[in-house]
Amino acid sequence: MAPSPREASPKLQQAMEDCREQVNRTITNLLPSSELAEAPLFDGMRYAVLNGGKRLRPFMVMEGARIFGVDAGRARRVAAAAEFIHSYALVHDDLPSMDNSDMRRGKPALHKAYDEVTAILAGDALQTLAFEVLADPETHEDPRVRVELVANLASAAGMHGMVGGQMLDMIGEKQEFDVGTISRLQRLKTGKLIAFCCEAGAILGKANPAHRQALRNYAHDLGLAFQVTDDLLDAEGNPAVMGKPANQDGKKATFVTAMGREQARQRAEMLVEQAISHLRLFDESRVGLLKDLARYVLQRRL
């Protein structure tokens, strides 16, 4: 029997914890450390990435790679690169010129723990480090695979992805968006990176187009569901549990402001079921945790 949407699967929790520990070791090895004069930059990078977090995106990379029998060491490098991009975006989102948030994961945001200059430069450095990792032959011996990983992550992170979504997010503070525009905003800002993470294992494994499309479809619906629940958490969540202030999005265009809480909750549940349906193409033994992850999105509290 599948776990209730309101319950976290013990198997999933253990798998996520194991993944977090393994990916954190890879991240620690990849992050720079130095006693040179620019050492505060390296310290800021480590502070931004190694400050907690469940590593959901790395988990998606690792589970996608497992479907196709990809070497775990290679997959962890891609997972780390994705987390570098995610962390850079969080650092920049917290800046006074963006969301102006003082807390992240229960700790002072990087620009508060250090300063704005360090936060900006550490974010820039994490972004470029991600591509350096993907371009390294250690990630994959086939240069075509490495190029595809770099191109897909660049697309997910750039003007037609996270950066474009952040621009829409800032515009949404002054303009009223309909649900369609909000969906596009969140697909760019959040969904594109999730899509990369879900498909990365298929790229590493040189999977066929049908398998890759199924994972993209899964990621599309999961990414929207994730953002809807994120909007609900911002409206209803406990700051002590979330590790950041609640109601940060009060002036922004969100699914909650456009649809109301109950309709937003129903939309998230529908999206999760759609996401799970896209995995029917794969053997159940290989995608069970991805199904559990989709259900987990509905009950997360931070």
Buried (B, 14 or more C-beta within 10 A) or exposed (E): EEBEBEEBBEEBEEBBEEBBEBBBEBBEEBBBEEEEEEEBBBBBBBBBBBBEBBBBBBBBBBBBBBBBEBEBEBBBBBBBBBBBBBBBBBBBBBBEEBBEBEBBBBBBBBBBBBEEEBBBBBBBBBBEBBBEBBBEEEBBEEEEBBEBBBEBBBBBBEEEBBBBBBBBBEBBEEEEBEBEBBBBBBBBBBBBBBBBBBBBBBBBBBBEEEBBBBBBBBBBBBBBBBBBBBBBBBBEBEBEEBBBEBEBBEEBBBBBBBBEBEBBBEBBBBBBBBBBBBBEBBEEEBBBBBBBBBBBBBEBEB
